[in-house]
Amino acid sequence: MGVEEQRAGEFYVERDVMNKLCLDELARRRTHSTRPLLKERVKDSLRCSVPKLKHSVLSFVPILSWLPRYSLRQDALGDLISGISVGIMHLPMGLAYALLASVPPVYGLYTSFYPVLMYCIFGTSKHISVGTFSVTSIMIGTTTERLAPNSAFMILNGTNGTEVIDVVARDALRVQIAASTTILSGIFLFLLGMIRFGFVVTFLSDPLVRGYMTGAGIQVVLSQLPNLFGIRTRRFSGPLSQVYLLIDICRHLPETNIAAVVVTLVALAVLIAVKELNIYYDKKMPVPVPIELITIIVATLISYYCKLRSQYKVAVVGQIPKGLQPPRSPDVSMWGSVVGDAFVVGIVGYSLNISLGKIFGQKHGYKVDSNQEMVAIGLCNVVGGFFQCHAAAASPSRTLLQDSTGGKTQVVGLISSVLVLIFILQLGTLFEELPKAVLACIVLVNLKGLFMQFKDIPALWKSNKVELLVWLVTLVCTILLNLDLGLAASIGFAMLTVIFRTQLPRYSILGHVPGTELYLDTDTYEEAKEIPGITIFSSSTTMYYTNAQLYLDALQEKSGIDIGMLLMKKKKRDTEEKRKDKKEKNKAKKEGKKQDGVNGHLPNSTVHLDDKGDVEKGSPDLKLNQTAIALVDPPINGQVNWAFEQQGNGFDQDSKTGIHGDDHITQTSSTGEEGEMGRTSVNNTHTIILDLSTTNFADTATVKTLKNIFLNYRKIDIDIYLTGCQVCVVEQLSSAGFFSESIPKSCVFTTIHDAVLHSLRLHGASDVPIIYEYALDLTCTTKM
């Protein structure tokens, strides 16, 4: 056995035909696993040492690892510019996204401060910007408005007796609900991260996440329409809440505040125009123009001097308290009402964080730890919740800004936090006259990235229509069923698509490509020709309990052998033959008794056959024992091939199948004419080869199905071989008791080619004559 390199692009391999047993012997398979036992792994995980303790501490608190190595010369300037730019962007976003969470604007500033500091300490991504985000904010807002609706805080106005909303009591309860939900969400993420459960995000496929974000963006737009038109509407929750909200908005459109609409149009025009200029001159400007901050400053000045609130009834932000709030413990009694919302908020926020983190980690060449990211976001929400923050997440727009302005480390977050802190302590009260319509415009303009995801539709239509269906179903479910139920329904539908795809795999018959050892789908490749007498069956997915019966049905359909019908016919024929044998024996006994009565017993009776194999007419033994002799057609290998009887009379006994030195397999007739290898309607199938290269596990249904295939096809004298089995699959088959005397391990071959050569050698001396042009010991020479 050896490999001899001939020239570039070609090599020749010469080896023996190998089944599983030969391969294990040649490759010297280990008798024991190299992986430590579970007991040893547990001991090792509990064993404490100084290096292990240091590694654990540095992994849990990454700032202790990167901060001592921080380079002032290389990183400081870029981080300073980026930190100021991101901090300026935090201010309007914090104020605007607080409206989405249905809490006073100052709490959005708190969310732009505390979680950012926590992520700098515990996060592993150097480029994502954590803080307020539209999707998580609207999810918190849905929860707060469901548990604290406006209708629960209606009080009578002592002046004119009309009902008004107790805004102070309502906002206090909503802040408490948002904080409790955020803390519980953080606890979920922290615990899941500690038990290394970061892989949970893999169940959220990219089309699902993008469709969900787009649906959440549409909900954000609908929630801000009342602020844009200056009207007051009811807030709805549950399925179809967005439909009811849109109907209510249309009902209140006659009450539109013209001054608010003017503010909206001007703010939108300025924001959109400057943002487009920022994109157009991106490479020429060191930092983009902070148009959001400029807009809120100018809008506040105009609102203050033009008295928009008092004279034109334009809604403004209102009181912004100066300073930080003391920490407060959460209301644990609320956790039962918000547990589902908290889990969904945590998973959505984490999935966004890890997605952005991995994108920028690959771009800049560092690794983002998914489990530590889960811990970091969990701690951001837990600590932030104690300071009345709502759920934090990474913002794509701020993250892109941080990367484009030269940010290189988590120090950017520290600098932006200082800027936000200065605003909270000294400048917050200056923006009490800021119109809410301006904040709503800032929210809408920053949703451009989400709505650009509608471009996924034509792209997915061309590439993968199943993923397009997941995207669309997720979008519709998110809009109609709301964010929590919509996510659950979308995940369920995505899982169903996976199951359906395993239920509808592609089954194919493989054929040999002349001049190679390759076997390809005969429906796809013209040169792939089936070998007479051998059916090679392949599936595009693993076989398990949901598609095991489909696998069996497809095998019968593709091979053209109805095993159930053949077994029934065989049983019927066996029963008929037994009945005839019994009848003939009884008849022979009666005839024998009659002859004994006339002629007596004849010793040494024999039967004489003529040259044609017929019984001689004059034989006395024929007269005595003619029913005791039954002449049948010569069987194949001593047995009747029932598949042969179903498919036809077989091919010409003079035809020969040859495997030449360059692996050409051809069929030659007795007249010397050579035809291409192919399977016809009269082909005598003697072997079925199952290609299990796509199988990665073997459950009980798989074992049972394969065992039935072996036993049933053996009954009609068809050999079954397995090829391409992974080691874990063979081990699982062995553990399940699949292999036995009737199904030995020698029926498992390394490659399809090995199984084909073995089959041709085994059947070559009887129904399929074989010409081997190989070296001794049936060595196969393969040219590639």
C-alpha positions, 0 to 999 in steps of 0.5 A, spaced: 500 500 500 502 506 498 501 513 494 506 515 489 506 522 486 506 522 479 505 530 477 502 536 479 494 535 479 494 527 479 496 521 484 495 514 484 493 510 490 493 502 491 490 499 496 486 493 498 478 493 499 476 495 506 471 494 510 470 497 517 474 491 520 480 492 516 480 499 517 480 499 524 486 494 524 490 498 519 488 505 522 489 502 529 483 504 532 484 506 540 480 501 545 479 507 549 477 514 549 483 519 550 477 524 553 478 524 560 472 521 564 467 525 567 469 524 574 476 526 572 473 532 569 469 534 575 475 534 579 479 538 575 473 543 574 473 543 582 481 543 583 483 550 585 490 553 583 493 560 583 494 560 575 486 557 575 484 562 579 487 568 576 485 566 569 478 565 572 478 572 575 481 575 568 475 572 564 470 574 569 473 581 569 476 583 563 478 590 564 483 587 569 486 584 563 486 589 557 487 596 562 494 594 564 496 594 557 492 600 554 497 604 550 496 611 551 500 613 544 496 608 540 489 608 542 488 614 547 486 620 541 482 615 537 478 613 544 477 620 546 474 623 539 470 617 539 468 617 546 465 625 545 462 623 539 458 617 542 457 621 548 453 626 544 449 621 540 447 618 547 444 624 549 438 625 544 437 618 544 437 617 551 431 622 552 428 619 545 428 612 547 425 613 554 419 615 551 418 608 547 419 605 554 413 610 557 418 613 562 420 620 564 426 622 559 431 623 565 431 615 566 433 614 558 439 618 560 440 614 566 440 608 562 446 611 557 450 612 564 450 606 568 449 600 563 455 603 559 460 603 565 458 596 567 459 594 560 466 597 560 468 593 566 465 586 564 464 586 556 469 583 551 467 587 545 471 593 544 467 596 539 459 596 541 456 601 544 451 599 550 445 603 552 438 605 550 436 602 543 429 602 540 427 595 540 428 593 547 425 600 549 419 599 546 419 592 549 419 595 556 414 600 554 409 595 552 410 591 559 409 598 563 403 600 559 400 593 560 401 593 567 400 601 568 395 603 563 393 611 563 385 608 565 388 606 571 390 613 573 384 618 571 382 623 577 377 628 577 380 635 576 378 640 582 377 646 577 372 644 572 370 636 574 373 633 568 377 627 568 385 628 568 391 623 568 395 623 575 401 623 571 406 623 577 403 616 580 403 613 573 410 615 571 412 612 578 409 606 577 411 605 570 419 606 572 418 601 578 415 596 573 421 598 568 426 597 573 423 590 576 423 587 569 430 590 567 433 586 573 429 580 572 432 580 565 439 581 567 438 575 572 436 571 567 442 573 563 447 572 568 445 565 570 445 563 563 452 566 562 455 563 568 452 556 566 455 557 559 449 557 556 451 562 551 449 558 545 442 559 546 442 565 541 444 560 535 436 558 535 435 565 533 437 565 525 439 571 522 433 572 518 429 571 524 433 576 528 432 581 522 425 580 521 424 581 528 428 587 528 424 590 522 417 588 525 419 592 532 421 598 528 414 598 525 411 598 532 416 604 534 413 608 528 406 606 530 408 608 537 411 615 535 405 617 531 401 620 536 407 625 538 408 627 531 401 629 530 400 632 537 394 627 539 393 623 545 391 616 543 389 610 547 395 605 548 393 597 547 397 591 549 396 584 547 395 581 540 393 585 534 394 591 539 398 595 533 392 594 529 387 597 534 392 603 535 393 605 528 385 605 528 385 609 534 390 614 531 386 615 524 380 616 529 383 622 532 387 625 526 381 631 526 384 633 533 391 634 530 395 639 533 398 644 527 404 647 531 406 640 532 406 637 525 410 644 523 415 642 528 415 635 526 416 637 518 422 641 520 425 637 524 425 631 519 427 635 514 433 638 517 435 631 520 434 627 514 438 632 510 444 633 514 444 625 516 445 624 508 450 629 508 454 625 513 454 619 509 456 623 502 462 626 506 463 620 510 470 620 508 472 627 508 470 629 515 473 626 521 467 626 525 460 626 523 455 632 524 452 631 531 445 633 528 441 630 533 444 634 539 444 641 535 437 639 533 434 638 540 438 645 542 435 649 537 428 646 538 429 647 545 430 655 544 425 656 539 420 652 544 422 656 550 422 663 546 416 662 542 412 659 548 410 653 544 407 649 550 403 655 553 400 658 546 400 652 541 399 646 546 405 643 544 407 637 548 414 638 551 419 633 555 417 637 562 421 636 568 428 633 568 430 632 575 438 634 576 442 629 579 442 622 580 437 617 583 439 613 589 439 605 588 432 602 590 430 595 591 426 592 585 418 590 587 419 582 587 411 582 587 411 584 580 416 578 577 410 574 576 407 578 571 413 580 568 417 574 567 415 572 560 417 579 558 423 579 562 426 573 558 424 575 551 427 582 553 434 579 555 434 574 549 433 579 544 438 584 547 443 579 548 442 576 541 443 583 538 449 584 542 453 578 540 451 579 533 454 586 533 460 584 537 462 578 533 461 582 526 466 587 529 471 582 532 472 579 526 473 585 522 478 587 527 481 581 529 479 579 536 475 574 539 468 575 543 466 570 548 459 569 548 458 566 555 462 572 558 457 577 553 451 574 556 454 575 563 456 582 562 449 584 559 446 581 565 450 585 570 448 591 566 441 590 567 441 588 574 445 594 576 442 599 572 435 596 574 437 598 581 438 605 579 431 605 575 434 604 568 430 600 563 433 594 559 440 596 555 442 593 549 447 595 543 445 600 538 447 599 531 448 606 529 452 608 535 456 602 534 458 604 527 459 611 529 464 609 535 468 604 529 468 610 524 471 615 529 477 611 531 474 608 537 479 602 539 477 600 546 472 600 551 475 606 554 470 610 549 464 607 553 468 611 560 469 617 556 461 617 553 459 616 560 463 622 563 459 626 558 452 623 560 454 624 567 455 632 566 449 633 562 445 629 568 448 633 573 448 640 570 445 641 563 438 636 564 434 642 566 435 646 560 431 641 556 425 641 559 421 645 554 424 640 548 418 638 544 416 631 544 415 631 537 423 633 536 424 626 540 420 622 536 423 625 529 430 623 532 427 616 533 424 615 526 430 618 523 435 613 527 430 607 524 433 607 517 438 602 518 432 597 521 428 599 515 433 598 510 433 590 512 427 590 507 432 589 502 433 582 505 426 580 501 429 580 494 436 577 496 433 572 500 428 570 494 434 569 490 438 565 495 433 561 500 426 562 499 425 558 506 429 563 510 425 568 506 418 565 509 421 565 516 423 573 515 416 574 513 412 570 518 417 573 523 415 580 521 408 579 521 407 575 527 411 581 531 406 586 528 400 582 529 402 578 536 406 583 539 413 583 541 413 577 546 408 572 543 411 574 536 418 572 538 415 565 540 411 564 534 417 566 530 422 561 533 416 555 533 415 557 525 423 557 524 424 550 528 418 547 524 422 549 517 428 545 520 423 539 521 420 540 514 427 540 511 429 534 514 422 531 512 423 532 505 430 531 503 433 529 497 433 522 495 438 520 490 441 514 486 448 514 485 452 512 479 459 511 477 463 516 474 468 513 469 475 513 470 474 515 477 472 512 484 467 518 484 459 516 485 454 522 483 447 523 483 445 520 476 439 525 475 444 531 476 450 528 472 450 525 465 456 521 466 454 518 472 452 511 470 449 506 475 452 499 475 448 493 473 446 489 479 448 494 484 443 500 487 447 505 491 442 510 495 443 516 498 439 521 502 441 529 503 440 529 510 440 524 517 435 519 518 432 519 525 425 518 528 421 523 524 423 521 517 425 514 518 419 511 514 420 516 509 427 513 508 424 506 507 419 508 502 424 512 498 429 506 498 423 502 495 421 507 490 428 509 487 430 501 487 424 499 484 423 493 489 417 493 493 419 489 499 412 488 502 409 485 495 415 481 494 415 478 501 408 477 501 409 473 494 414 469 497 410 467 503 404 465 499 409 461 494 412 458 500 405 456 503 403 453 496 409 449 495 408 446 502 401 444 501 403 441 494 409 437 497 404 435 503 399 433 497 404 429 493 407 426 499 400 423 501 399 421 494 405 418 493 404 414 500 397 411 497 401 409 490 406 406 494 401 402 498 397 400 491 404 397 488 406 394 494 400 390 494 401 388 487 408 387 486 411 387 493 417 392 495 423 393 489 430 394 493 435 399 490 430 403 486 433 408 482 431 414 477 434 414 470 435 421 467 436 421 459 441 426 456 436 432 456 435 431 464 428 428 463 426 421 466 427 415 462 420 413 460 422 405 461 424 406 468 421 402 473 422 407 479 418 412 475 412 408 475 413 407 483 416 414 485 414 419 479 411 424 484 417 424 489 422 427 484 421 435 482 426 438 478 426 446 478 430 451 475 437 452 477 437 457 483 442 463 483 447 461 489 443 456 491 437 460 492 431 464 488 433 471 487 426 474 488 428 481 486 430 478 480 423 475 478 420 481 480 424 486 475 425 481 469 429 475 467 436 479 468 441 481 463 444 476 458 448 471 461 454 472 457 455 479 458 461 481 463 462 487 467 469 489 468 473 494 472 479 496 469 486 499 472 483 506 471 477 504 474 472 504 468 466 499 469 463 497 463 458 492 460 460 488 455 456 483 451 457 476 448 458 479 441 464 484 443 460 490 443 461 495 449 456 499 452 455 504 457 454 502 465 447 503 466 441 500 470 435 497 465 428 495 467 431 488 466 437 489 471 438 483 476 439 487 483 443 483 487 446 489 492 444 495 495 449 500 498 446 505 503 450 511 503 450 514 510 455 519 510 450 525 511 448 521 518 451 524 524 447 520 529 443 514 530 437 514 534 432 508 536 428 509 529 434 509 525 437 502 528 430 499 527 429 501 520 436 499 518 435 492 521 429 491 518 432 493 511 437 488 512 433 482 514 427 484 509 432 484 503 436 478 505 430 474 505 429 476 497 437 474 497 439 482 496 445 484 500 445 490 504 452 494 505 453 501 509 458 506 507 461 513 509 459 512 516 462 516 521 465 513 527 460 516 532 454 513 528 458 506 528 459 506 536 451 508 536 449 502 532 454 497 536 451 500 543 444 499 540 445 492 538 445 493 531 451 488 529 450 481 530 451 474 526 446 476 521 449 483 520 456 483 521 461 489 522 464 487 515 458 489 512 460 497 513 465 499 508 469 505 508 467 508 501 462 507 496 467 504 492 470 499 497 463 496 497 462 496 490 468 492 489 466 487 494 460 486 491 462 485 484 467 480 487 462 476 491 457 476 485 462 475 479 462 468 479 455 467 478 450 472 476 455 477 474 461 475 471 467 479 473 474 481 469 479 484 474 485 487 472 488 489 478 494 487 482 494 481 487 489 480 493 484 484 489 488 491 490 484 497 487 488 502 483 485 509 483 487 514 479 485 521 481 
